Amino acid sequence: MKQEYIEIEIDGTTYFTYGVNEEIEVEIKEDSCSDIIGVCPPIAGIIVEILKKEGDKVKKGEKIAILDAMKMHNFITSPAKGRILNIPAREGQRVKSNEAIIEIEEV
């Protein structure tokens, strides 16, 4: 039996998921008052390295962290141009999917 897959691109990284056979509606709500973005890995893993420090300026798509998930290194990229405001995650820390590891103040 051949499995169908769906290709999903998140912040410049392409992911594949299997076994989804029906359309799913997802509502994304954005806080229009906030210019702070939480950078969240789409999968659980361990933070291998944080490539930036608080106060650093970043460009959209720039690599800001490396996450080890299933023995593979995945680059986490900045979703927007801005400045690193806070880094709640630490190298070696296990993080859940969609857990904010870095906060960026959008400019």
N, CA, C and O atoms as CSV, one atom per row, in Angstrom:
chain,resi,resn,atom,element,x,y,z
A,1,MET,N,N,0.846,-1.189,0.000
A,1,MET,CA,C,0.000,0.000,0.000
A,1,MET,C,C,0.882,1.241,0.000
A,1,MET,O,O,1.729,1.417,0.876
A,2,LYS,N,N,0.677,2.071,-0.967
A,2,LYS,CA,C,1.454,3.295,-1.083
A,2,LYS,C,C,0.832,4.379,-0.209
A,2,LYS,O,O,-0.365,4.651,-0.297
A,3,GLN,N,N,1.671,5.001,0.645
A,3,GLN,CA,C,1.177,6.076,1.501
A,3,GLN,C,C,1.302,7.406,0.777
A,3,GLN,O,O,2.291,7.671,0.092
A,4,GLU,N,N,0.300,8.219,0.939
A,4,GLU,CA,C,0.361,9.567,0.400
A,4,GLU,C,C,0.953,10.471,1.468
A,4,GLU,O,O,0.787,10.232,2.664
A,5,TYR,N,N,1.639,11.501,1.024
A,5,TYR,CA,C,2.212,12.435,1.980
A,5,TYR,C,C,1.842,13.856,1.599
A,5,TYR,O,O,1.462,14.153,0.466
A,6,ILE,N,N,1.969,14.719,2.592
A,6,ILE,CA,C,1.727,16.144,2.390
A,6,ILE,C,C,3.032,16.860,2.688
A,6,ILE,O,O,3.700,16.566,3.679
A,7,GLU,N,N,3.389,17.794,1.832
A,7,GLU,CA,C,4.588,18.599,2.002
A,7,GLU,C,C,4.183,19.918,2.654
A,7,GLU,O,O,3.281,20.604,2.175
A,8,ILE,N,N,4.857,20.267,3.752
A,8,ILE,CA,C,4.555,21.488,4.490
A,8,ILE,C,C,5.842,22.291,4.618
A,8,ILE,O,O,6.885,21.746,4.979
A,9,GLU,N,N,5.770,23.590,4.321
A,9,GLU,CA,C,6.933,24.449,4.491
A,9,GLU,C,C,6.670,25.411,5.639
A,9,GLU,O,O,5.671,26.130,5.648
A,10,ILE,N,N,7.586,25.413,6.613
A,10,ILE,CA,C,7.481,26.287,7.774
A,10,ILE,C,C,8.788,27.046,7.893
A,10,ILE,O,O,9.847,26.444,8.064
A,11,ASP,N,N,8.719,28.349,7.805
A,11,ASP,CA,C,9.897,29.211,7.938
A,11,ASP,C,C,11.048,28.752,7.058
A,11,ASP,O,O,12.198,28.746,7.496
A,12,GLY,N,N,10.752,28.368,5.825
A,12,GLY,CA,C,11.789,27.999,4.881
A,12,GLY,C,C,12.263,26.557,4.964
A,12,GLY,O,O,13.092,26.136,4.158
A,13,THR,N,N,11.747,25.785,5.933
A,13,THR,CA,C,12.110,24.383,6.061
A,13,THR,C,C,10.950,23.523,5.592
A,13,THR,O,O,9.806,23.765,5.977
A,14,THR,N,N,11.226,22.520,4.765
A,14,THR,CA,C,10.186,21.655,4.237
A,14,THR,C,C,10.084,20.391,5.088
A,14,THR,O,O,11.093,19.756,5.395
A,15,TYR,N,N,8.850,20.030,5.468
A,15,TYR,CA,C,8.569,18.833,6.253
A,15,TYR,C,C,7.564,17.983,5.487
A,15,TYR,O,O,6.786,18.504,4.688
A,16,PHE,N,N,7.579,16.691,5.727
A,16,PHE,CA,C,6.642,15.770,5.101
A,16,PHE,C,C,5.876,15.043,6.197
A,16,PHE,O,O,6.457,14.653,7.209
A,17,THR,N,N,4.582,14.860,6.000
A,17,THR,CA,C,3.764,14.115,6.949
A,17,THR,C,C,2.967,13.073,6.180
A,17,THR,O,O,2.549,13.315,5.048
A,18,TYR,N,N,2.762,11.937,6.783
A,18,TYR,CA,C,2.089,10.818,6.132
A,18,TYR,C,C,0.759,10.519,6.812
A,18,TYR,O,O,0.576,10.797,7.997
A,19,GLY,N,N,-0.157,9.956,6.053
A,19,GLY,CA,C,-1.385,9.423,6.621
A,19,GLY,C,C,-2.523,10.408,6.770
A,19,GLY,O,O,-3.539,10.060,7.371
A,20,VAL,N,N,-2.407,11.602,6.262
A,20,VAL,CA,C,-3.495,12.564,6.354
A,20,VAL,C,C,-4.311,12.452,5.068
A,20,VAL,O,O,-3.801,12.705,3.977
A,21,ASN,N,N,-5.581,12.072,5.206
A,21,ASN,CA,C,-6.393,11.820,4.020
A,21,ASN,C,C,-7.551,12.792,3.861
A,21,ASN,O,O,-8.325,12.663,2.912
A,22,GLU,N,N,-7.691,13.739,4.738
A,22,GLU,CA,C,-8.799,14.682,4.616
A,22,GLU,C,C,-8.306,16.087,4.905
A,22,GLU,O,O,-7.271,16.274,5.545
A,23,GLU,N,N,-9.043,17.060,4.436
A,23,GLU,CA,C,-8.665,18.447,4.652
A,23,GLU,C,C,-8.901,18.830,6.103
A,23,GLU,O,O,-9.892,18.433,6.715
A,24,ILE,N,N,-7.986,19.597,6.631
A,24,ILE,CA,C,-8.084,20.052,8.011
A,24,ILE,C,C,-8.004,21.566,7.997
A,24,ILE,O,O,-7.089,22.140,7.407
A,25,GLU,N,N,-8.950,22.208,8.639
A,25,GLU,CA,C,-8.913,23.661,8.734
A,25,GLU,C,C,-8.226,24.052,10.032
A,25,GLU,O,O,-8.537,23.524,11.100
A,26,VAL,N,N,-7.298,24.974,9.924
A,26,VAL,CA,C,-6.574,25.458,11.092
A,26,VAL,C,C,-6.729,26.965,11.139
A,26,VAL,O,O,-6.468,27.662,10.159
A,27,GLU,N,N,-7.151,27.451,12.276
A,27,GLU,CA,C,-7.288,28.896,12.449
A,27,GLU,C,C,-6.087,29.396,13.238
A,27,GLU,O,O,-5.817,28.918,14.340
A,28,ILE,N,N,-5.373,30.352,12.676
A,28,ILE,CA,C,-4.221,30.935,13.347
A,28,ILE,C,C,-4.585,32.357,13.738
A,28,ILE,O,O,-4.926,33.187,12.895
A,29,LYS,N,N,-4.504,32.614,15.031
A,29,LYS,CA,C,-4.811,33.945,15.531
A,29,LYS,C,C,-3.512,34.656,15.865
A,29,LYS,O,O,-2.636,34.091,16.520
A,30,GLU,N,N,-3.392,35.872,15.422
A,30,GLU,CA,C,-2.216,36.666,15.714
A,30,GLU,C,C,-2.621,37.848,16.579
A,30,GLU,O,O,-3.673,38.455,16.380
A,31,ASP,N,N,-1.779,38.157,17.529
A,31,ASP,CA,C,-2.001,39.308,18.384
A,31,ASP,C,C,-1.482,40.532,17.649
A,31,ASP,O,O,-0.272,40.737,17.557
A,32,SER,N,N,-2.388,41.341,17.126
A,32,SER,CA,C,-1.987,42.488,16.323
A,32,SER,C,C,-1.310,43.582,17.143
A,32,SER,O,O,-0.725,44.502,16.572
A,33,CYS,N,N,-1.378,43.497,18.464
A,33,CYS,CA,C,-0.762,44.513,19.316
A,33,CYS,C,C,0.694,44.187,19.632
A,33,CYS,O,O,1.437,45.059,20.082
A,34,SER,N,N,1.100,42.971,19.408
A,34,SER,CA,C,2.432,42.544,19.805
A,34,SER,C,C,3.360,42.438,18.614
A,34,SER,O,O,2.976,41.954,17.549
A,35,ASP,N,N,4.598,42.901,18.810
A,35,ASP,CA,C,5.598,42.728,17.773
A,35,ASP,C,C,6.685,41.766,18.252
A,35,ASP,O,O,7.795,41.756,17.720
A,36,ILE,N,N,6.350,40.948,19.275
A,36,ILE,CA,C,7.263,39.935,19.796
A,36,ILE,C,C,6.821,38.579,19.257
A,36,ILE,O,O,5.663,38.180,19.384
A,37,ILE,N,N,7.783,37.883,18.651
A,37,ILE,CA,C,7.494,36.589,18.036
A,37,ILE,C,C,8.214,35.499,18.810
A,37,ILE,O,O,9.418,35.596,19.047
A,38,GLY,N,N,7.487,34.463,19.206
A,38,GLY,CA,C,8.101,33.297,19.831
A,38,GLY,C,C,8.515,32.322,18.745
A,38,GLY,O,O,7.683,31.896,17.944
A,39,VAL,N,N,9.791,31.965,18.709
A,39,VAL,CA,C,10.285,31.001,17.727
A,39,VAL,C,C,10.140,29.620,18.340
A,39,VAL,O,O,10.736,29.321,19.375
A,40,CYS,N,N,9.336,28.774,17.686
A,40,CYS,CA,C,9.005,27.463,18.222
A,40,CYS,C,C,9.376,26.366,17.226
A,40,CYS,O,O,8.961,26.430,16.069
A,41,PRO,N,N,10.146,25.364,17.646
A,41,PRO,CA,C,10.441,24.272,16.719
A,41,PRO,C,C,9.173,23.468,16.442
A,41,PRO,O,O,8.352,23.279,17.339
A,42,PRO,N,N,9.008,22.993,15.205
A,42,PRO,CA,C,7.812,22.226,14.871
A,42,PRO,C,C,7.842,20.789,15.381
A,42,PRO,O,O,6.835,20.084,15.315
A,43,ILE,N,N,9.005,20.350,15.895
A,43,ILE,CA,C,9.138,18.997,16.428
A,43,ILE,C,C,9.897,19.046,17.747
A,43,ILE,O,O,10.670,19.972,17.991
A,44,ALA,N,N,9.676,18.050,18.593
A,44,ALA,CA,C,10.385,17.961,19.866
A,44,ALA,C,C,11.826,17.532,19.624
A,44,ALA,O,O,12.120,16.843,18.647
A,45,GLY,N,N,12.718,17.938,20.513
A,45,GLY,CA,C,14.114,17.543,20.378
A,45,GLY,C,C,14.971,18.176,21.454
A,45,GLY,O,O,14.467,18.663,22.466
A,46,ILE,N,N,16.268,18.162,21.221
A,46,ILE,CA,C,17.235,18.727,22.163
A,46,ILE,C,C,17.965,19.871,21.467
A,46,ILE,O,O,18.414,19.738,20.329
A,47,ILE,N,N,18.074,20.993,22.168
A,47,ILE,CA,C,18.793,22.147,21.628
A,47,ILE,C,C,20.282,21.810,21.619
A,47,ILE,O,O,20.884,21.613,22.674
A,48,VAL,N,N,20.870,21.744,20.432
A,48,VAL,CA,C,22.290,21.445,20.279
A,48,VAL,C,C,23.110,22.717,20.457
A,48,VAL,O,O,24.100,22.746,21.188
A,49,GLU,N,N,22.668,23.769,19.766
A,49,GLU,CA,C,23.419,25.018,19.818
A,49,GLU,C,C,22.490,26.189,19.528
A,49,GLU,O,O,21.623,26.111,18.658
A,50,ILE,N,N,22.685,27.269,20.267
A,50,ILE,CA,C,21.983,28.515,19.984
A,50,ILE,C,C,23.014,29.417,19.315
A,50,ILE,O,O,24.038,29.753,19.909
A,51,LEU,N,N,22.735,29.802,18.086
A,51,LEU,CA,C,23.710,30.500,17.255
A,51,LEU,C,C,23.747,32.010,17.474
A,51,LEU,O,O,24.644,32.684,16.968
A,52,LYS,N,N,22.794,32.544,18.215
A,52,LYS,CA,C,22.717,33.986,18.469
A,52,LYS,C,C,22.639,34.228,19.968
A,52,LYS,O,O,22.407,33.302,20.745
A,53,LYS,N,N,22.836,35.485,20.368
A,53,LYS,CA,C,22.687,35.843,21.772
A,53,LYS,C,C,21.695,36.993,21.895
A,53,LYS,O,O,21.371,37.654,20.909
A,54,GLU,N,N,21.221,37.222,23.104
A,54,GLU,CA,C,20.256,38.296,23.329
A,54,GLU,C,C,20.845,39.623,22.853
A,54,GLU,O,O,22.004,39.937,23.119
A,55,GLY,N,N,20.019,40.392,22.141
A,55,GLY,CA,C,20.440,41.679,21.616
A,55,GLY,C,C,20.909,41.627,20.174
A,55,GLY,O,O,20.987,42.662,19.513
A,56,ASP,N,N,21.226,40.424,19.671
A,56,ASP,CA,C,21.674,40.296,18.278
A,56,ASP,C,C,20.550,40.620,17.316
A,56,ASP,O,O,19.386,40.313,17.577
A,57,LYS,N,N,20.903,41.244,16.201
A,57,LYS,CA,C,19.941,41.485,15.127
A,57,LYS,C,C,19.923,40.262,14.219
A,57,LYS,O,O,20.956,39.631,13.994
A,58,VAL,N,N,18.744,39.931,13.698
A,58,VAL,CA,C,18.603,38.783,12.801
A,58,VAL,C,C,17.787,39.175,11.581
A,58,VAL,O,O,16.952,40.078,11.630
A,59,LYS,N,N,18.047,38.477,10.489
A,59,LYS,CA,C,17.284,38.654,9.263
A,59,LYS,C,C,16.269,37.524,9.155
A,59,LYS,O,O,16.452,36.460,9.745
A,60,LYS,N,N,15.216,37.753,8.412
A,60,LYS,CA,C,14.236,36.699,8.168
A,60,LYS,C,C,14.936,35.545,7.451
A,60,LYS,O,O,15.632,35.756,6.458
A,61,GLY,N,N,14.748,34.326,7.959
A,61,GLY,CA,C,15.344,33.134,7.356
A,61,GLY,C,C,16.743,32.815,7.853
A,61,GLY,O,O,17.305,31.785,7.480
A,62,GLU,N,N,17.317,33.674,8.687
A,62,GLU,CA,C,18.664,33.438,9.207
A,62,GLU,C,C,18.638,32.305,10.236
A,62,GLU,O,O,17.709,32.213,11.038
A,63,LYS,N,N,19.655,31.449,10.212
A,63,LYS,CA,C,19.748,30.343,11.159
A,63,LYS,C,C,20.038,30.893,12.546
A,63,LYS,O,O,20.973,31.673,12.729
A,64,ILE,N,N,19.218,30.477,13.540
A,64,ILE,CA,C,19.408,30.995,14.892
A,64,ILE,C,C,19.645,29.904,15.932
A,64,ILE,O,O,20.114,30.192,17.033
A,65,ALA,N,N,19.324,28.646,15.594
A,65,ALA,CA,C,19.534,27.550,16.536
A,65,ALA,C,C,19.590,26.225,15.784
A,65,ALA,O,O,19.129,26.109,14.649
A,66,ILE,N,N,20.175,25.222,16.458
A,66,ILE,CA,C,20.216,23.865,15.908
A,66,ILE,C,C,19.509,22.942,16.889
A,66,ILE,O,O,19.817,22.931,18.081
A,67,LEU,N,N,18.562,22.172,16.376
A,67,LEU,CA,C,17.766,21.240,17.180
A,67,LEU,C,C,18.069,19.821,16.721
A,67,LEU,O,O,18.026,19.535,15.524
A,68,ASP,N,N,18.375,18.925,17.663
A,68,ASP,CA,C,18.576,17.517,17.347
A,68,ASP,C,C,17.255,16.799,17.593
A,68,ASP,O,O,16.749,16.771,18.715
A,69,ALA,N,N,16.702,16.219,16.528
A,69,ALA,CA,C,15.454,15.461,16.641
A,69,ALA,C,C,15.642,14.173,15.852
A,69,ALA,O,O,15.958,14.206,14.663
A,70,MET,N,N,15.450,13.059,16.505
A,70,MET,CA,C,15.581,11.740,15.875
A,70,MET,C,C,16.960,11.581,15.228
A,70,MET,O,O,17.080,11.090,14.106
A,71,LYS,N,N,17.997,12.006,15.958
A,71,LYS,CA,C,19.397,11.893,15.543
A,71,LYS,C,C,19.712,12.679,14.268
A,71,LYS,O,O,20.654,12.354,13.545
A,72,MET,N,N,18.921,13.709,14.003
A,72,MET,CA,C,19.171,14.585,12.863
A,72,MET,C,C,19.217,16.033,13.351
A,72,MET,O,O,18.407,16.445,14.181
A,73,HIS,N,N,20.168,16.792,12.829
A,73,HIS,CA,C,20.247,18.206,13.184
A,73,HIS,C,C,19.329,19.002,12.260
A,73,HIS,O,O,19.361,18.844,11.039
A,74,ASN,N,N,18.511,19.861,12.867
A,74,ASN,CA,C,17.568,20.699,12.130
A,74,ASN,C,C,17.874,22.151,12.467
A,74,ASN,O,O,17.992,22.512,13.638
A,75,PHE,N,N,18.001,22.979,11.441
A,75,PHE,CA,C,18.225,24.399,11.684
A,75,PHE,C,C,16.896,25.083,11.959
A,75,PHE,O,O,15.924,24.887,11.230
A,76,ILE,N,N,16.861,25.876,13.001
A,76,ILE,CA,C,15.704,26.713,13.316
A,76,ILE,C,C,16.061,28.106,12.801
A,76,ILE,O,O,17.111,28.652,13.139
A,77,THR,N,N,15.179,28.672,11.984
A,77,THR,CA,C,15.462,29.965,11.370
A,77,THR,C,C,14.534,31.046,11.911
A,77,THR,O,O,13.459,30.765,12.441
A,78,SER,N,N,14.974,32.274,11.763
A,78,SER,CA,C,14.180,33.412,12.216
A,78,SER,C,C,12.983,33.629,11.280
A,78,SER,O,O,13.155,33.695,10.063
A,79,PRO,N,N,11.780,33.741,11.836
A,79,PRO,CA,C,10.603,33.964,11.004
A,79,PRO,C,C,10.453,35.408,10.536
A,79,PRO,O,O,9.610,35.705,9.689
A,80,ALA,N,N,11.274,36.308,11.090
A,80,ALA,CA,C,11.142,37.728,10.743
A,80,ALA,C,C,12.448,38.467,11.010
A,80,ALA,O,O,13.329,37.974,11.713
A,81,LYS,N,N,12.550,39.653,10.435
A,81,LYS,CA,C,13.672,40.540,10.723
A,81,LYS,C,C,13.425,41.155,12.100
A,81,LYS,O,O,12.313,41.587,12.406
A,82,GLY,N,N,14.460,41.191,12.918
A,82,GLY,CA,C,14.270,41.759,14.237
A,82,GLY,C,C,15.504,41.661,15.107
A,82,GLY,O,O,16.633,41.594,14.623
A,83,ARG,N,N,15.255,41.653,16.411
A,83,ARG,CA,C,16.319,41.596,17.418
A,83,ARG,C,C,15.965,40.518,18.424
A,83,ARG,O,O,14.815,40.410,18.847
A,84,ILE,N,N,16.966,39.709,18.813
A,84,ILE,CA,C,16.743,38.660,19.811
A,84,ILE,C,C,16.458,39.346,21.148
A,84,ILE,O,O,17.307,40.052,21.692
A,85,LEU,N,N,15.267,39.130,21.656
A,85,LEU,CA,C,14.841,39.771,22.897
A,85,LEU,C,C,15.139,38.896,24.111
A,85,LEU,O,O,15.602,39.387,25.140
A,86,ASN,N,N,14.869,37.595,23.982
A,86,ASN,CA,C,15.006,36.679,25.113
A,86,ASN,C,C,15.273,35.276,24.581
A,86,ASN,O,O,14.752,34.892,23.533
A,87,ILE,N,N,16.082,34.517,25.305
A,87,ILE,CA,C,16.345,33.125,24.947
A,87,ILE,C,C,16.040,32.260,26.167
A,87,ILE,O,O,16.926,32.000,26.981
A,88,PRO,N,N,14.768,31.805,26.300
A,88,PRO,CA,C,14.418,30.986,27.459
A,88,PRO,C,C,14.999,29.574,27.418
A,88,PRO,O,O,15.122,28.940,28.466
A,89,ALA,N,N,15.356,29.069,26.248
A,89,ALA,CA,C,15.920,27.716,26.128
A,89,ALA,C,C,17.434,27.766,26.290
A,89,ALA,O,O,18.061,28.797,26.048
A,90,ARG,N,N,18.008,26.652,26.697
A,90,ARG,CA,C,19.456,26.528,26.864
A,90,ARG,C,C,19.975,25.332,26.076
A,90,ARG,O,O,19.243,24.373,25.835
A,91,GLU,N,N,21.222,25.395,25.685
A,91,GLU,CA,C,21.828,24.273,24.968
A,91,GLU,C,C,21.769,23.027,25.844
A,91,GLU,O,O,22.030,23.093,27.046
A,92,GLY,N,N,21.426,21.892,25.237
A,92,GLY,CA,C,21.290,20.634,25.969
A,92,GLY,C,C,19.897,20.408,26.518
A,92,GLY,O,O,19.596,19.318,27.004
A,93,GLN,N,N,19.043,21.415,26.450
A,93,GLN,CA,C,17.685,21.313,26.980
A,93,GLN,C,C,16.777,20.567,26.007
A,93,GLN,O,O,16.830,20.795,24.798
A,94,ARG,N,N,15.946,19.678,26.542
A,94,ARG,CA,C,14.928,18.996,25.740
A,94,ARG,C,C,13.719,19.928,25.655
A,94,ARG,O,O,13.249,20.441,26.671
A,95,VAL,N,N,13.223,20.143,24.440
A,95,VAL,CA,C,12.081,21.029,24.244
A,95,VAL,C,C,10.962,20.281,23.521
A,95,VAL,O,O,11.205,19.330,22.779
A,96,LYS,N,N,9.753,20.728,23.755
A,96,LYS,CA,C,8.578,20.153,23.101
A,96,LYS,C,C,8.330,20.885,21.791
A,96,LYS,O,O,8.824,21.993,21.579
A,97,SER,N,N,7.559,20.252,20.918
A,97,SER,CA,C,7.185,20.959,19.690
A,97,SER,C,C,6.328,22.156,20.072
A,97,SER,O,O,5.537,22.093,21.013
A,98,ASN,N,N,6.490,23.224,19.345
A,98,ASN,CA,C,5.751,24.470,19.541
A,98,ASN,C,C,6.018,25.148,20.888
A,98,ASN,O,O,5.209,25.952,21.351
A,99,GLU,N,N,7.148,24.824,21.512
A,99,GLU,CA,C,7.573,25.507,22.739
A,99,GLU,C,C,8.521,26.631,22.345
A,99,GLU,O,O,9.501,26.390,21.641
A,100,ALA,N,N,8.247,27.855,22.787
A,100,ALA,CA,C,9.080,29.001,22.416
A,100,ALA,C,C,10.491,28.834,22.985
A,100,ALA,O,O,10.680,28.709,24.195
A,101,ILE,N,N,11.471,28.835,22.086
A,101,ILE,CA,C,12.861,28.698,22.528
A,101,ILE,C,C,13.613,30.032,22.435
A,101,ILE,O,O,14.610,30.243,23.125
A,102,ILE,N,N,13.117,30.925,21.571
A,102,ILE,CA,C,13.733,32.240,21.397
A,102,ILE,C,C,12.609,33.240,21.119
A,102,ILE,O,O,11.652,32.934,20.408
A,103,GLU,N,N,12.742,34.440,21.692
A,103,GLU,CA,C,11.763,35.498,21.417
A,103,GLU,C,C,12.450,36.593,20.616
A,103,GLU,O,O,13.539,37.052,20.959
A,104,ILE,N,N,11.783,36.998,19.541
A,104,ILE,CA,C,12.324,38.029,18.657
A,104,ILE,C,C,11.397,39.234,18.657
A,104,ILE,O,O,10.180,39.095,18.536
A,105,GLU,N,N,11.981,40.411,18.794
A,105,GLU,CA,C,11.217,41.648,18.667
A,105,GLU,C,C,11.319,42.057,17.209
A,105,GLU,O,O,12.400,42.377,16.716
A,106,GLU,N,N,10.194,42.044,16.533
A,106,GLU,CA,C,10.162,42.343,15.098
A,106,GLU,C,C,10.405,43.833,14.862
A,106,GLU,O,O,9.883,44.680,15.587
A,107,VAL,N,N,11.201,44.140,13.843
A,107,VAL,CA,C,11.442,45.551,13.485
A,107,VAL,C,C,11.093,45.799,12.035
A,107,VAL,O,O,11.229,46.922,11.550
